[in-house]
Amino acid sequence: MKKWVKYLFGLVLLLSVSVVAVACGNKKSSSGDGDTPTLLMYQIGDKPKNYDTLIANTNKVLEKKVHAKLKIQYIGWGDYAKKMPVIVSSGENYDIAKADNYAVNAQKGAYTDLTEMLPKYAPKAYKNLDPAYIKGNKVDGKLYAFPVNGNVYAKQVITFNKKYLDKYNLSIDDIKSYDDLEAVFAKFHKENPKVQTFSMGQTFRAASDFDYPLTDVYPFAVDVVDGRDKIVNQYDSEKMKGILRTLHKYYQEGYIAKDAATSVTDYPISGNTWFARQETQGPFDYGDNLLTITAGQPLVSKAVTPAIKSAAQAQMCSFVVSSSSKHKELAVKVLEEINTSPEILNGLVYGPEGEAYKYVDDKKRVKLLKGYKEKYHVSAWNTGDNSVITPTENVTDEMIETRVSDTKDAIDSPILGFQFKTDKVKTELTNISNVMNKYISGLNTGTSDPDKVIPKMDKELKDAGFDKVQKEMQKQYDAFLKDNK
């Protein structure tokens, strides 16, 4: 054989071996560069305009700490609940996602059991979780979610535009309920009838002490304060009827818009088209601080419900690890870093340091800069542990102390961790949902007279199978209470 033929053959053989070696090396991870895997996370919302910068800064920390990278794929607000079921049912290979239809998917085996993995691979973040988060996310005694530590409790407040309070010399000092609003509403409406006294629309829900095994679009509820062991129709309780009568009175007086039950009219919180509105506040809102910042004008609020650690708050935002993930342990380690690293969280929630924020007060606070702007950062509530995020300079030590004490004193809902299994009553629930769609907006906005409409609604609910569902729900709830004494 000629020398050049031998040389060429050897070169081809060498290249072939090299290609095979490289190919085998790439099989070490499903994605990423070399030996550093890139984990895929599905997140709800709009992709930040500076996503590349934000994720690059995040990955610098992740590569150093856990030898991994993260890729976040955003799915729009209106599409998440539609697309995630398809992703889950298809068995697509992803690693982390904001939980969707959490209890059902956990029971189906779509999510990894994190009961033992969180304390092992995310010990700091796990230890920092309020017990309500752990209890509220358990399914059949197991934990499949990594909750974002944020507003673990919520209280409903009536928020007032301070501009109008000052202009008309109106006092809200004694307001503790809807009934207490009458005098101030009457005075304002007389002075300025062209501005909406109490702004609301078709999604408005009257504030109360109830918590909901199937969300508040259904009538089933538990009275957190006065009836913790019974599943009831909240609209049959005297407590709720009294609230709805008051709202109906305000509707008749013109304090609520005539088309409130069907309205999608926006009353921007930053504008002056409204006098009062209902808002939800949690510990990391620091009273009216966040609302005032968001509105760009002074707002003041008065609570009309106690602070409750509800099922909805416990599951407000939880991340899950896919059962199809090839990097389950690493995914939990990534979540640990996201939830314990101020560098990561500040960089995501505020934006790049030096451009969107800078540290002040010996790094105890941050000052927001011109680079901090809408669509150039992510939200705190669905990103990571809010207690790790460095507070802004307007948050005082007293505010933080109040946050801690209020969180400790908040009422735990008795249905935390109760996951109602709907298999036996799916048809009835569909029928009940159809009935509620007819009446729920009218009742809650004060448009309907509760004394006339509730009896009619109850008859239709009974025909739809309310009694069967309530009986099954109470049976499961009794078993849950017994197991959790």
C-alpha positions in Angstrom: 0.0 0.0 0.0 1.3 3.4 -0.9 2.4 5.8 1.9 -0.1 8.5 1.1 -3.0 5.9 1.1 -1.8 4.6 4.5 -1.6 8.2 5.8 -5.1 9.1 4.4 -6.6 5.9 5.9 -5.0 6.7 9.3 -6.3 10.3 9.2 -9.8 9.2 8.4 -9.7 6.6 11.2 -8.4 9.3 13.6 -11.1 11.7 12.7 -13.8 9.0 13.0 -12.6 8.1 16.5 -12.6 11.8 17.4 -16.2 12.3 16.2 -17.4 9.3 18.2 -15.6 10.6 21.3 -17.2 14.0 21.0 -20.6 12.5 20.4 -20.3 10.3 23.4 -19.1 13.3 25.5 -22.2 15.3 24.5 -24.4 12.5 25.8 -23.5 13.5 29.3 -26.2 16.1 29.4 -29.5 16.5 27.6 -28.5 20.1 26.7 -25.9 22.7 27.5 -22.2 23.2 26.8 -19.9 20.3 27.5 -20.4 18.9 31.0 -22.7 21.8 32.2 -26.3 20.8 31.7 -28.9 23.5 30.9 -32.2 22.9 32.7 -35.5 24.0 31.1 -38.0 25.9 33.2 -41.5 26.9 32.1 -42.6 30.2 33.6 -45.9 32.1 33.4 -45.9 35.7 32.1 -44.2 37.8 29.4 -40.5 37.4 28.6 -38.5 40.4 29.9 -37.0 42.5 27.1 -33.6 42.1 28.6 -34.0 38.3 29.2 -30.5 37.5 27.8 -28.9 39.8 30.3 -30.9 38.6 33.2 -30.4 34.9 32.5 -26.7 35.4 31.8 -26.2 37.0 35.2 -28.2 34.2 36.8 -26.2 31.5 35.1 -22.9 33.0 36.3 -24.0 32.2 39.8 -25.6 28.8 39.0 -22.5 27.6 37.1 -20.3 28.5 40.0 -22.5 27.1 42.7 -24.2 24.0 41.2 -22.5 23.6 37.8 -25.7 24.1 35.9 -27.4 26.6 33.7 -31.0 27.6 33.4 -33.2 28.4 30.4 -36.5 30.0 31.1 -39.3 29.6 28.5 -42.1 32.0 29.1 -45.8 31.2 28.3 -48.3 34.1 28.3 -50.8 34.7 31.1 -53.7 33.6 29.0 -52.0 30.6 27.5 -50.3 28.9 30.5 -53.3 27.0 31.7 -53.9 25.8 28.1 -50.4 24.9 27.1 -49.1 23.2 30.2 -51.7 20.4 30.2 -50.5 19.5 26.7 -46.8 19.6 27.8 -47.5 17.5 30.8 -49.7 14.9 29.0 -47.2 14.5 26.2 -44.4 13.5 28.6 -42.2 16.3 27.3 -38.7 16.3 28.8 -38.6 19.5 30.9 -37.1 20.1 34.3 -38.9 22.8 36.3 -42.2 24.6 35.9 -44.7 26.8 37.7 -47.3 24.3 39.0 -50.5 24.1 37.0 -53.5 22.1 38.2 -51.2 21.1 41.0 -53.1 18.5 43.0 -54.5 16.7 39.9 -51.1 16.5 38.2 -49.3 15.4 41.3 -51.8 12.6 41.8 -51.3 11.5 38.2 -47.6 11.2 38.7 -46.6 14.1 36.5 -44.5 15.7 39.2 -41.5 14.4 41.2 -42.1 13.6 44.9 -40.0 16.2 46.7 -40.8 15.2 50.3 -37.3 14.0 51.1 -35.5 15.8 48.3 -36.2 19.4 49.5 -34.7 19.0 53.0 -31.7 17.2 51.4 -30.9 19.3 48.3 -32.5 22.6 49.2 -32.1 22.8 53.0 -31.8 26.5 53.5 -34.8 27.4 51.3 -36.9 24.6 52.8 -36.1 25.7 56.4 -37.1 29.3 55.6 -40.6 28.2 54.3 -43.6 29.1 56.5 -45.1 25.8 57.7 -48.4 26.8 56.0 -46.6 26.5 52.6 -45.6 22.9 53.3 -48.9 21.9 54.8 -50.9 23.7 52.0 -49.0 21.9 49.2 -49.1 18.4 50.5 -51.0 15.9 48.4 -51.9 12.6 50.1 -49.3 13.4 52.7 -46.5 14.0 50.1 -44.9 17.3 48.9 -44.6 17.7 45.2 -44.0 21.5 45.1 -41.4 24.0 46.0 -43.5 27.0 47.0 -42.2 30.6 46.6 -42.0 32.1 50.0 -43.9 35.3 49.7 -47.3 36.5 50.7 -48.2 33.5 52.8 -51.2 35.3 54.2 -53.7 37.7 52.7 -56.2 40.2 54.0 -58.7 42.0 52.0 -58.6 45.8 52.3 -60.5 48.8 51.0 -58.0 51.1 49.4 -58.7 54.8 49.1 -57.3 57.5 46.9 -55.7 59.8 49.5 -56.1 62.8 47.1 -59.9 62.6 47.6 -59.7 61.9 51.3 -57.7 65.1 51.8 -59.7 67.2 49.4 -63.0 66.5 51.0 -61.7 66.0 54.6 -62.9 62.5 54.9 -61.9 60.2 57.8 -61.6 56.4 57.4 -60.2 55.8 60.9 -63.2 53.7 62.1 -63.6 51.5 59.0 -63.4 47.8 59.8 -66.2 46.3 57.6 -68.3 47.0 54.5 -71.0 48.5 56.8 -68.6 51.1 58.1 -68.1 52.5 54.5 -71.6 54.0 54.3 -70.9 57.4 55.8 -67.7 58.1 53.8 -69.2 56.8 50.6 -72.3 59.0 51.0 -70.2 62.1 51.6 -67.9 61.5 48.7 -70.6 60.6 46.2 -72.5 63.8 47.1 -69.3 65.9 46.5 -68.1 64.1 43.3 -70.7 61.9 41.7 -68.8 61.7 38.4 -65.9 59.7 40.0 -66.7 56.1 40.7 -67.2 55.8 44.5 -66.5 52.0 44.7 -64.8 50.6 41.6 -65.3 47.0 40.7 -66.2 44.7 37.8 -67.5 41.3 36.9 -64.6 39.4 38.7 -65.1 41.2 42.0 -65.7 38.9 45.0 -67.0 40.1 48.4 -64.3 39.8 51.1 -65.1 37.4 53.9 -63.6 34.9 56.4 -64.2 31.9 54.2 -61.7 29.6 52.5 -62.5 27.5 49.4 -61.7 23.8 48.7 -62.4 24.4 45.0 -61.7 28.2 44.6 -64.3 30.9 45.2 -66.1 30.4 41.9 -67.9 27.5 43.6 -70.2 27.9 46.6 -68.4 25.4 48.8 -66.5 27.0 51.6 -65.3 26.7 55.2 -65.6 29.6 57.7 -62.1 30.0 59.0 -63.2 31.9 62.1 -66.6 30.5 63.1 -67.1 27.1 61.5 -63.8 25.4 60.7 -65.0 21.8 60.5 -68.0 22.2 58.1 -68.3 22.5 54.4 -71.1 25.0 53.7 -72.6 27.0 51.0 -71.1 30.4 51.8 -74.1 32.2 50.2 -76.5 30.6 52.8 -74.5 31.9 55.8 -75.9 35.0 57.6 -72.4 36.5 57.5 -72.2 36.5 53.7 -75.8 37.5 53.3 -75.2 40.5 55.5 -72.3 41.6 53.3 -74.2 41.1 50.1 -77.1 43.1 51.5 -74.8 46.0 52.3 -73.2 45.9 48.8 -76.7 45.8 47.2 -77.6 48.9 49.2 -74.5 50.7 47.9 -75.4 49.6 44.4 -78.9 51.1 44.8 -77.4 54.3 46.2 -75.2 54.6 43.1 -71.9 54.0 44.8 -71.3 51.0 42.5 -71.6 51.2 38.7 -74.8 50.0 37.2 -73.0 47.7 34.8 -70.6 46.3 37.4 -71.7 42.7 37.0 -70.7 42.6 33.4 -68.1 45.4 33.2 -64.5 45.0 32.2 -63.9 48.7 32.6 -60.4 49.4 33.9 -60.0 51.9 36.8 -56.2 52.3 36.7 -54.8 52.4 40.2 -52.5 55.2 39.0 -55.5 57.4 37.9 -58.2 59.4 39.6 -61.3 57.8 38.2 -62.0 56.0 41.4 -62.4 56.8 45.1 -62.3 53.4 46.7 -61.4 49.9 45.5 -60.8 46.5 47.1 -57.2 45.1 47.1 -55.4 42.1 48.6 -52.4 42.8 50.9 -49.8 40.3 52.1 -46.7 40.6 54.4 -44.3 41.7 51.6 -46.6 44.5 50.5 -45.5 46.3 53.7 -48.9 47.8 54.2 -49.7 50.4 51.6 -46.1 50.7 50.5 -46.3 48.6 47.4 -49.7 49.9 46.4 -48.4 53.5 46.6 -45.3 52.7 44.6 -47.4 50.9 42.0 -49.9 53.7 41.8 -47.4 56.5 41.8 -49.7 58.4 44.2 -50.5 58.1 47.9 -53.0 55.4 48.8 -54.3 54.3 52.2 -56.2 51.1 53.1 -58.4 49.7 55.9 -58.7 45.9 56.4 -62.1 44.3 56.2 -60.9 40.7 56.9 -58.3 39.2 59.2 -55.0 38.0 57.8 -55.5 34.4 56.7 -53.0 31.8 55.5 -55.4 30.3 53.0 -55.1 27.4 50.6 -55.0 29.8 47.7 -52.1 31.8 49.2 -50.2 28.6 50.0 -50.4 27.6 46.4 -50.1 31.1 44.9 -46.9 30.1 43.2 -45.2 26.8 43.5 -42.5 25.2 41.3 -42.5 21.5 40.4 -39.9 19.2 39.0 -41.1 17.1 36.2 -41.2 13.3 36.7 -39.6 13.1 33.2 -36.6 15.3 34.2 -33.2 13.7 33.8 -31.8 16.1 36.3 -34.2 15.9 39.3 -31.6 16.4 42.1 -29.9 19.2 40.1 -33.3 20.9 39.5 -33.9 21.1 43.3 -30.3 22.4 43.8 -31.0 25.1 41.2 -34.2 26.1 43.0 -32.2 26.2 46.3 -29.8 28.8 44.7 -32.6 30.8 43.2 -34.4 31.0 46.6 -31.3 31.7 48.8 -29.1 33.9 46.6 -29.6 37.7 46.9 -27.4 38.1 43.9 -29.7 36.0 41.7 -33.0 37.4 43.1 -32.0 41.0 43.1 -30.7 40.7 39.6 -34.0 39.1 38.4 -36.5 41.2 40.4 -34.8 44.6 40.0 -32.5 44.1 37.0 -28.7 44.4 36.5 -26.8 45.9 39.4 -25.5 49.4 38.7 -28.1 49.9 36.0 -31.4 49.1 37.7 -30.4 49.3 41.3 -27.5 50.0 43.6 -26.9 48.9 47.2 -27.2 51.5 50.0 -27.1 51.5 53.8 -24.2 48.9 54.0 -26.1 46.6 51.5 -29.1 46.4 53.8 -31.3 48.3 51.2 -31.3 49.0 47.5 -32.0 52.2 45.6 -33.8 51.9 42.3 -32.2 53.6 39.4 -33.4 54.8 36.0 -32.7 51.3 34.5 -35.4 49.8 36.7 -38.4 49.9 34.4 -41.4 47.9 33.3 -40.8 44.8 31.2 -37.0 44.8 32.1 -37.3 42.6 35.2 -39.4 39.8 36.6 -42.0 39.7 39.4 -41.0 38.7 42.9 -44.1 36.7 43.7 -43.4 34.0 41.1 -39.6 34.0 41.2 -38.1 33.2 44.6 -38.1 33.7 48.4 -39.2 37.3 48.9 -37.4 37.5 52.3 -34.1 37.1 50.5 -34.7 40.0 48.2 -32.9 43.1 49.5 -35.7 45.6 50.4 -35.9 49.0 48.8 -34.7 52.1 50.7 -38.3 53.1 51.6 -38.9 49.9 53.6 -38.1 50.6 57.3 -36.9 48.3 60.0 -40.3 48.8 61.7 -42.1 47.6 58.5 -40.0 44.4 58.5 -40.7 43.8 62.2 -44.4 44.3 61.5 -44.2 41.9 58.6 -42.7 39.2 60.8 -45.1 39.6 63.7 -48.2 39.8 61.4 -47.1 36.6 59.6 -46.8 34.8 62.9 -50.2 36.0 64.1 -52.1 35.2 60.9 -54.8 32.6 61.0 -54.1 29.2 59.5 -57.0 28.0 57.3 -58.2 24.6 58.4 -58.2 23.3 54.8 -54.5 23.8 54.2 -53.4 20.5 52.6 -57.0 19.3 51.9 -57.2 18.2 48.3 -60.7 17.3 47.3 -60.8 14.3 44.9 -63.5 15.1 42.3 -63.7 11.8 40.5 -67.1 10.8 41.8 -68.8 14.2 41.2 -67.3 15.6 38.0 -70.7 15.9 36.2 -72.3 17.6 39.2 -69.4 20.1 39.5 -69.8 21.1 35.9 -73.5 21.6 36.4 -72.9 23.6 39.6 -70.3 25.8 37.8 -72.9 26.6 35.1 -75.4 27.7 37.8 -72.8 29.9 39.6 -71.8 31.6 36.3 -75.4 32.9 36.2 -75.5 34.4 39.6 -72.0 35.0 41.1 -71.2 38.3 39.5 -74.6 39.8 40.2 -74.5 38.9 43.9 -70.9 39.9 44.6 -71.2 43.3 42.9 -74.4 44.2 44.7 -76.3 44.2 41.5 -78.7 41.5 42.7 -80.9 41.5 45.7 -79.5 38.5 47.7 -82.8 37.9 49.5 -84.5 37.3 46.2 -81.7 35.7 44.2 -80.1 33.3 46.7 -83.2 31.2 47.2 -83.6 30.9 43.4 -79.9 30.0 43.0 -80.1 27.4 45.8 -82.9 25.6 44.1 -80.9 25.4 40.8 -77.8 24.3 42.8 -79.8 21.5 44.4 -81.0 20.3 41.0 -77.4 20.5 39.7 -76.3 18.1 42.5 -75.1 20.4 45.3 -76.1 18.0 48.0 -74.2 15.0 46.5 -71.0 17.1 46.1 -71.3 18.6 49.6 -71.8 15.1 51.2 -68.7 13.7 49.3 -66.6 16.8 50.2 -67.6 16.7 53.9 -66.8 13.0 54.0 -63.3 13.6 52.6 -62.8 16.6 54.8 -63.8 14.7 57.9 -61.2 12.1 57.1 -58.6 14.8 56.4 -59.3 16.5 59.8 -59.0 13.1 61.6 -55.7 12.4 60.0 -54.3 15.8 60.8 -55.3 16.2 64.4 
